[in-house]
């Protein structure tokens, strides 16, 4: 190591960056414990609490309670009085950590992070062999976390912002059009569309049977099971003809995205549309080298690429594929007028017509 060539200022900045990441990583298990034991919800529903009051209300050990609260306060995830005697969640903290119906909820991210940690050995082996890790072999909290993490964004954007930007999509759904969600997961997006467009005929397909079972349960709980049809199927085996066919945050996960796009083309009605929701990315990788890019590349390394490489073809687009690769796939599949119709910091919406 040639220490004489080290720029001290650059070294300190790098070390501080690492300390920030270590602090963020260190709190992951505490967030999962707080979520699974209902600590955030208890803080949101009651209080302000003293440590003794909160440990009693939450039915946890007082010493562990003190340390957990201190960690949350240090992170800015919990509030306290000036004497550091009573603790509570302010409205913003409640929205992010405790309210499952909040459009700002982000606690699901820690399910995904925990799942990725559980999957380290499988992905490490894949690094060495070049093979993949089948989606169904992921830790169960990945499936739950993905649904919880994406739900707030879809709640805020799908009906109000994304669909109105798509050519005639709202009109098609209002007039009883046939909509398919390929890779629907727990079916949260299909539930939103069924609620907003009661005349639409909606189908959801996913390769993961437990996710389809969860989707059916959510539909029953929402009294929408008579409006949505769910089936276990991959992207090249579902049946039916549709006016709108959507791949929400999943085409880049597929082993054969071109084959999936060609199959979708054949299952669309004349002049039907394909819809992609994908993570926002630039075609120039260096423009993705930022906080959002760090998150997406990391998720992609642990989940998207291993899933794709476990399937036929194994193209492994990754979560930061960029619009050009995605649009080129749609054009090669036979679609026309492929374009980005909406983009924000985290998602981009692409449509193409048969």
C-alpha positions as CSV (number, residue, x, y, z in Angstrom):
1,X,0.0,0.0,0.0
2,X,1.5,3.3,-1.1
3,X,0.3,5.5,1.6
4,X,2.3,8.5,0.4
5,X,0.0,8.7,-2.6
6,X,-3.2,8.9,-0.6
7,X,-5.1,12.2,-0.6
8,X,-6.0,12.7,3.0
9,X,-9.2,14.7,2.3
10,X,-10.5,12.1,-0.1
11,X,-9.6,9.4,2.4
12,X,-11.6,11.1,5.1
13,X,-14.6,11.6,2.9
14,X,-14.5,7.9,1.9
15,X,-14.2,6.9,5.5
16,X,-17.1,9.1,6.5
17,X,-19.2,7.7,3.7
18,X,-18.5,4.2,5.0
19,X,-19.4,5.2,8.5
20,X,-22.8,6.5,7.2
21,X,-23.4,3.2,5.4
22,X,-22.3,1.2,8.4
23,X,-24.8,3.2,10.6
24,X,-27.5,2.6,8.0
25,X,-26.7,-1.1,7.9
26,X,-26.4,-1.5,11.6
27,X,-30.0,-0.4,12.2
28,X,-31.5,-2.9,9.8
29,X,-32.1,-5.7,12.3
30,X,-33.5,-3.2,14.8
31,X,-36.0,-1.9,12.2
32,X,-37.1,-5.5,11.6
33,X,-37.5,-6.1,15.3
34,X,-39.4,-2.9,15.8
35,X,-41.7,-3.8,12.9
36,X,-42.3,-7.4,13.8
37,X,-42.9,-6.7,17.5
38,X,-45.2,-3.8,16.6
39,X,-43.0,-1.2,18.4
40,X,-43.5,1.5,15.8
41,X,-47.3,1.1,15.8
42,X,-47.3,1.0,19.6
43,X,-45.4,4.3,19.7
44,X,-47.7,5.8,17.1
45,X,-50.9,4.7,18.9
46,X,-49.9,5.8,22.4
47,X,-47.4,7.9,24.3
48,X,-45.4,9.9,24.8
49,X,-44.0,7.0,26.9
50,X,-41.3,6.7,29.4
51,X,-39.0,3.8,28.8
52,X,-40.7,1.9,31.6
53,X,-44.2,2.7,30.3
54,X,-43.3,1.8,26.8
55,X,-41.6,-1.5,27.7
56,X,-44.7,-2.4,29.7
57,X,-47.1,-1.4,26.9
58,X,-45.1,-3.2,24.2
59,X,-44.4,-6.2,26.5
60,X,-40.6,-6.1,26.0
61,X,-37.6,-6.1,28.3
62,X,-36.9,-2.6,29.7
63,X,-33.2,-2.6,29.0
64,X,-33.6,-3.7,25.4
65,X,-36.3,-1.1,25.1
66,X,-34.0,1.7,26.3
67,X,-31.3,0.7,23.8
68,X,-33.7,0.3,20.9
69,X,-35.2,3.7,21.6
70,X,-31.8,5.3,21.8
71,X,-30.8,3.8,18.4
72,X,-34.1,5.1,16.9
73,X,-33.5,8.6,18.3
74,X,-29.9,8.7,17.0
75,X,-31.2,7.8,13.6
76,X,-34.0,10.4,13.7
77,X,-36.6,7.7,13.5
78,X,-38.1,8.5,17.0
79,X,-38.8,11.7,18.9
80,X,-38.2,12.6,22.5
81,X,-38.6,15.5,25.0
82,X,-35.8,17.7,26.0
83,X,-35.1,15.7,29.2
84,X,-34.9,12.5,27.2
85,X,-37.6,11.0,29.5
86,X,-40.6,10.5,27.1
87,X,-40.5,9.1,23.6
88,X,-43.0,9.3,20.7
89,X,-43.3,9.3,16.9
90,X,-44.0,12.6,15.3
91,X,-46.6,12.6,12.4
92,X,-43.9,12.2,9.7
93,X,-42.3,9.3,11.6
94,X,-45.7,7.7,11.9
95,X,-46.4,8.0,8.2
96,X,-43.1,6.4,7.3
97,X,-42.9,3.6,9.9
98,X,-46.3,2.9,11.4
99,X,-49.2,3.5,9.1
100,X,-49.6,0.7,6.5
101,X,-52.0,2.8,4.5
102,X,-49.7,5.8,4.3
103,X,-48.5,6.8,0.9
104,X,-45.2,7.6,2.6
105,X,-44.7,4.2,4.2
106,X,-41.1,2.9,3.8
107,X,-40.7,0.3,6.5
108,X,-41.0,-2.5,3.8
109,X,-37.6,-1.6,2.6
110,X,-36.2,-3.3,5.7
111,X,-37.9,-6.5,4.8
112,X,-36.1,-6.5,1.4
113,X,-32.8,-5.6,3.0
114,X,-33.2,-8.4,5.6
115,X,-34.1,-10.9,2.8
116,X,-31.0,-9.9,0.9
117,X,-28.8,-10.6,3.9
118,X,-30.5,-14.0,4.3
119,X,-29.7,-14.7,0.6
120,X,-26.0,-13.9,0.7
121,X,-24.8,-17.5,0.6
122,X,-27.0,-18.4,-2.4
123,X,-26.0,-15.2,-4.3
124,X,-22.3,-15.7,-3.4
125,X,-22.4,-19.1,-5.0
126,X,-24.0,-17.6,-8.1
127,X,-21.1,-15.2,-8.3
128,X,-18.8,-18.1,-8.5
129,X,-20.8,-20.3,-10.9
130,X,-22.5,-17.6,-13.1
131,X,-25.8,-19.4,-12.5
132,X,-28.9,-17.8,-11.0
133,X,-31.1,-18.0,-7.9
134,X,-34.7,-18.9,-8.6
135,X,-37.1,-16.2,-7.3
136,X,-39.1,-18.8,-5.3
137,X,-35.8,-19.6,-3.4
138,X,-35.6,-16.1,-2.0
139,X,-36.2,-15.5,1.7
140,X,-39.9,-15.1,2.4
141,X,-39.5,-11.5,3.6
142,X,-38.4,-10.5,0.1
143,X,-41.9,-11.1,-1.2
144,X,-43.6,-9.3,1.7
145,X,-41.1,-6.5,1.6
146,X,-41.4,-5.9,-2.2
147,X,-45.1,-5.5,-1.9
148,X,-44.9,-3.2,1.1
149,X,-42.0,-1.2,-0.4
150,X,-43.7,-0.6,-3.8
151,X,-47.2,-0.1,-2.5
152,X,-46.9,3.6,-1.3
153,X,-45.4,4.7,-4.7
154,X,-48.2,2.9,-6.6
155,X,-50.8,4.3,-4.2
156,X,-49.6,7.8,-4.9
157,X,-48.9,7.5,-8.6
158,X,-50.6,4.6,-10.5
159,X,-54.1,6.0,-10.8
160,X,-53.5,9.7,-10.4
161,X,-50.3,10.2,-12.4
162,X,-49.2,7.2,-14.4
163,X,-52.3,5.9,-16.1
164,X,-53.5,9.4,-17.2
165,X,-50.2,9.8,-19.1
166,X,-50.8,6.6,-21.1
167,X,-52.5,6.8,-24.5
168,X,-56.3,6.0,-24.0
169,X,-55.5,3.8,-21.0
170,X,-58.0,5.5,-18.7
171,X,-60.7,5.4,-21.4
172,X,-60.1,1.8,-22.1
173,X,-60.4,0.8,-18.4
174,X,-63.5,3.0,-17.9
175,X,-65.2,1.3,-20.8
176,X,-64.7,-2.2,-19.5
177,X,-61.4,-3.0,-21.2
178,X,-59.3,-6.1,-20.5
179,X,-56.3,-5.4,-18.4
180,X,-53.5,-7.9,-17.5
181,X,-50.8,-7.5,-14.9
182,X,-47.9,-9.9,-15.6
183,X,-45.7,-10.4,-12.6
184,X,-48.5,-9.1,-10.3
185,X,-46.9,-10.3,-7.0
186,X,-49.4,-9.8,-4.2
187,X,-51.7,-8.1,-6.6
188,X,-51.7,-4.6,-5.0
189,X,-51.7,-2.8,-8.4
190,X,-54.6,-4.9,-9.7
191,X,-56.6,-4.0,-6.5
192,X,-56.0,-0.3,-7.1
193,X,-57.1,-0.6,-10.8
194,X,-60.2,-2.7,-9.9
195,X,-61.2,-0.1,-7.3
196,X,-60.7,2.8,-9.6
197,X,-62.2,1.2,-12.7
198,X,-65.1,-1.1,-11.7
199,X,-66.1,-1.9,-15.3
200,X,-62.6,-3.2,-16.3
201,X,-61.9,-6.9,-16.6
202,X,-58.7,-7.5,-14.7
203,X,-56.3,-10.5,-14.6
204,X,-53.1,-11.0,-12.6
205,X,-50.4,-13.5,-13.4
206,X,-47.3,-14.4,-11.4
207,X,-44.8,-17.3,-11.4
208,X,-44.8,-17.5,-7.6
209,X,-47.7,-19.5,-6.3
210,X,-47.6,-18.2,-2.7
211,X,-47.8,-14.6,-4.0
212,X,-50.9,-15.5,-6.1
213,X,-52.4,-17.0,-3.0
214,X,-51.8,-13.8,-1.1
215,X,-53.2,-11.8,-4.0
216,X,-56.4,-13.8,-3.9
217,X,-56.7,-13.3,-0.2
218,X,-56.2,-9.5,-0.5
219,X,-58.9,-9.5,-3.2
220,X,-61.3,-11.3,-1.0
221,X,-60.6,-9.0,1.9
222,X,-61.3,-6.0,-0.3
223,X,-64.5,-7.6,-1.7
224,X,-62.9,-7.5,-5.2
225,X,-62.5,-11.2,-5.8
226,X,-65.3,-11.2,-8.3
227,X,-63.6,-8.5,-10.4
228,X,-60.1,-9.9,-10.6
229,X,-58.8,-13.3,-11.9
230,X,-55.5,-14.5,-10.6
231,X,-53.4,-17.4,-12.0
232,X,-50.0,-18.9,-11.5
233,X,-48.2,-18.4,-14.8
234,X,-44.9,-17.1,-16.2
235,X,-44.6,-14.4,-18.8
236,X,-44.8,-16.9,-21.7
237,X,-47.6,-19.1,-20.6
238,X,-50.7,-17.1,-19.5
239,X,-53.8,-17.2,-21.6
240,X,-56.3,-14.6,-22.9
241,X,-56.5,-11.5,-25.0
242,X,-56.1,-8.1,-23.5
243,X,-56.4,-4.4,-24.4
244,X,-53.7,-3.3,-21.9
245,X,-50.9,-5.6,-20.7
246,X,-48.6,-4.4,-18.0
247,X,-45.2,-5.4,-16.6
248,X,-44.9,-3.4,-13.3
249,X,-41.3,-3.4,-12.1
250,X,-40.6,-6.9,-13.4
251,X,-39.6,-7.1,-17.0
252,X,-35.9,-6.5,-16.1
253,X,-36.2,-9.5,-13.7
254,X,-37.2,-11.9,-16.5
255,X,-34.7,-14.3,-18.1
256,X,-36.1,-13.7,-21.5
257,X,-37.7,-10.2,-21.6
258,X,-37.7,-10.2,-25.4
259,X,-39.6,-13.5,-25.4
260,X,-42.0,-12.0,-22.8
261,X,-42.6,-8.9,-25.0
262,X,-43.2,-11.0,-28.1
263,X,-45.6,-13.2,-26.2
264,X,-47.4,-10.1,-24.9
265,X,-47.7,-8.8,-28.5
266,X,-49.5,-11.9,-29.5
267,X,-51.9,-11.6,-26.6
268,X,-52.9,-8.0,-27.1
269,X,-56.0,-7.0,-29.0
270,X,-55.6,-5.0,-32.2
271,X,-54.1,-1.6,-31.3
272,X,-53.6,-2.7,-27.7
273,X,-50.9,-1.3,-25.5
274,X,-48.0,-2.7,-23.4
275,X,-47.1,-0.8,-20.3
276,X,-43.8,-0.9,-18.5
277,X,-43.1,0.6,-15.1
278,X,-39.3,0.4,-14.5
279,X,-36.8,2.0,-12.1
280,X,-35.6,5.3,-13.4
281,X,-32.2,5.0,-14.9
282,X,-30.0,6.7,-17.5
283,X,-28.5,4.9,-20.4
284,X,-25.2,6.2,-19.3
285,X,-24.3,4.2,-16.1
286,X,-22.2,7.0,-14.6
287,X,-25.3,9.1,-14.4
288,X,-26.8,6.4,-12.1
289,X,-23.9,6.6,-9.7
290,X,-25.8,8.3,-6.9
291,X,-27.9,7.4,-3.8
292,X,-30.8,6.0,-5.8
293,X,-28.5,4.2,-8.2
294,X,-26.6,2.7,-5.3
295,X,-29.9,1.3,-3.9
296,X,-31.1,-0.1,-7.3
297,X,-27.7,-1.6,-8.3
298,X,-27.5,-3.3,-4.9
299,X,-31.0,-4.6,-5.1
300,X,-30.3,-5.7,-8.6
301,X,-27.2,-7.6,-7.7
302,X,-28.9,-9.5,-5.0
303,X,-32.3,-10.0,-6.6
304,X,-32.9,-9.0,-10.2
305,X,-29.8,-10.4,-11.8
306,X,-29.9,-13.8,-9.9
307,X,-33.6,-14.2,-10.7
308,X,-33.1,-13.5,-14.4
309,X,-30.0,-15.8,-14.7
310,X,-32.0,-18.7,-13.1
311,X,-34.4,-18.6,-16.1
312,X,-34.4,-19.4,-19.7
313,X,-32.0,-17.1,-21.7
314,X,-30.9,-15.3,-18.5
315,X,-30.4,-11.9,-20.2
316,X,-30.1,-10.2,-16.8
317,X,-31.0,-6.6,-17.8
318,X,-30.8,-5.5,-14.2
319,X,-32.8,-2.8,-12.4
320,X,-30.8,0.0,-14.0
321,X,-31.1,-1.2,-17.6
322,X,-32.0,2.3,-18.9
323,X,-34.7,3.2,-21.4
324,X,-32.9,2.4,-24.6
325,X,-32.4,-1.3,-23.8
326,X,-36.1,-1.5,-22.8
327,X,-37.5,0.3,-25.7
328,X,-35.2,-1.6,-28.2
329,X,-36.7,-4.9,-26.8
330,X,-40.3,-3.6,-27.4
331,X,-39.4,-2.5,-30.9
332,X,-37.8,-5.8,-31.7
333,X,-40.9,-7.6,-30.4
334,X,-42.9,-5.8,-33.0
335,X,-44.3,-2.9,-31.0
336,X,-44.5,0.7,-32.4
337,X,-44.4,4.1,-30.8
338,X,-42.4,3.0,-27.8
339,X,-41.6,5.9,-25.6
340,X,-41.3,7.2,-22.0
341,X,-44.5,9.0,-21.0
342,X,-43.7,9.8,-17.4
343,X,-40.6,9.9,-15.2
344,X,-39.7,10.9,-11.7
345,X,-36.7,10.3,-9.4
346,X,-37.5,6.6,-8.9
347,X,-39.8,5.3,-11.7
348,X,-40.3,5.7,-15.4
349,X,-43.4,4.7,-17.4
350,X,-43.0,3.3,-20.9
351,X,-45.7,2.5,-23.3
352,X,-45.8,0.9,-26.8
353,X,-48.6,0.0,-29.2
354,X,-49.3,-3.2,-31.1
